[in-house]
Amino acid sequence: MPKVSVVIPAYNAMAFLPETLESVLQQTFTDFEVLIVNDGSSDNIIEWASAITDPRVKLISQANQRVSSARNTGITNAQGEYIAFLDADDLWEPTKLEKQVRCLDEKPEVGLVYTWTLLVDKENNPTGRIFASHIEGNVWNKLLEDDPISSGSSPMVRRSCFDTVGLFDRNLAYAPDLDMWVRIAFRYPIAVVKEPLLRYRQLPNSFSRNREGMIKDLRQVVEKTFASVPLEQLYLRNRCYASIFFGLAWLAVDEGDYKKAIHFRQQALLHYPQIRYTEKYLRLSLAIAMIRWFGSNGYDGARSLTRILRRRLLGVSV
């Protein structure tokens, strides 16, 4: 039996899938299987997969049922003790599996380990942005507030966790990842490898840009989570909603729409007024002000300089 099962859902993904698979086959840790779940693609994935000679790579085909169902199919067919998920357009650095396996081996109480994430463009060029979090331990509420994992291609999960918490929720189109990570963190400690070992590809037609769908799904995740928490922790619910609207405000900032960013910031304040006194509120307000005064180009220039300084402080080279 392989130590790790790598699950790659794929739907008409041949533009990036070969490069994604190559990043797995180049891992320094080699005791794995790769389960590519063809989710009803109409491209040439079957012909392409039939030419792969590495016996660790298997193709499973099903009718189109979207990403949660594809991941569930991968989990059901996985033989590994640990399961790592990888979207068909993302890439791993060569030591990702090695370092995550070591973490789970050394910390048997941990259910999930994630890594830092480097954002890249369509051509795999770094954008200068890094998702770097130090959140770990018993932190389910922090996942709802800050979503430090940030991508479905980052975590490696102990296979037994799914026997406890169940599979991905097929009814969630925009937030099945967050829902699953919170469910795991509610039962198990989580850990982080503090290196950018995932390259998350940002595409202009990203599925995640449907704001109304995101809000609907995130609300469902929050309500489902807080339906089962102790009464003394219900105060965290409004903080989670504030965090959701903060995230939407930053998406509006990225689009240069300061009026929409102000609207989402106000929604965050209505849910959790104390957020006004936090450092993240100050950063968002400065970003909104810069776009308002200097336009998107002026803001982008200042942000690029800030990212360079942040990377140097983190000791990360890209």
Steps between C-alpha positions, in 0.01 A plus 500: 500500500629851421561735790327793326211525256501813284151591376476726193146591385503591130234657280619611155834578660748388234642851462674457838457140614821357343711764680307442822561125485868554425532704822373193687727254322800720585437478876793395718257271687406220261276257693172626356220426256335764282124477445391731218121520512364589157178683584322461167759686290447547126870548421764233425578407861427130450736472201765701685473289814521174303850600386633549856741221586551572871302225681430733795265710284139385460207662319147466637219630277151603608212712372536870573407559865735788591807518717363378836368181344831448315695536824262261674557247224873537553467453877285191453757341269809616690728238654742735675526574870509871413306682227622815325277700268620689194293707257578430136648845436719534811861391560702358790858573593711178502518461881132556580399138556821417684456778755130441554549124547774567753267731692215248518738217590652702785166637627246215510239723664491737200226439244603749230819681402505789252777714349554859401382593151670697224265662249602473134342612174385291206861451382621398849669836565483616865262791554686607812225386737548232765244355739708440811331405827626375836159375614511143633379288792136489610385788284170420325371850574814657351436310177155657478633847579817505289498193268881463526504188281377708204501220239377144454842409359684569825384245764602145562242317713522184705275246325327403825367857539249441223364197686426740786376818328364360173564606141485837320157667491378472140243776557771764541626634169725778632610403851535121528870534591443731795210287619716187501803660667280645776333163558840336534638778723193468723615145588879508451793740540644628173860587411681715244825469305624859491629500144326593170480145362186557291481711187138613470417607145274804473289499185289793373185287466535355849194310624537673838403844363125440538446722805137409567574130480799540733294690758223240488740208547709669770185585692396136480840389634479744793144403593575128472808536720338707772197274517712254699737717707460561875284802589794689649668506158208642302646850538756401236227473234482873428877520485496234230246696297714812537795304367298384197411859410861605553607241247243629252623854559855394410372336182338833411832674574675262261249604233557869571139553611536706818124568527423129518789454744351770725163324486646165609711670771182655639330159505794365698465783751129434545576141598800572721554872586819424698676411176545876451787488750696220333808518282323329210228767502769767475669322208171466312410864562840614374459292184155649436632852557793449263275377219265791562781760493752355254303248295571131449843555343628705792372244747651210304841665507491551876375147554779351290758676717326375815505143372872514427568621853271233646672221310838619628371510855369144462826387346323374189658522156288455185 
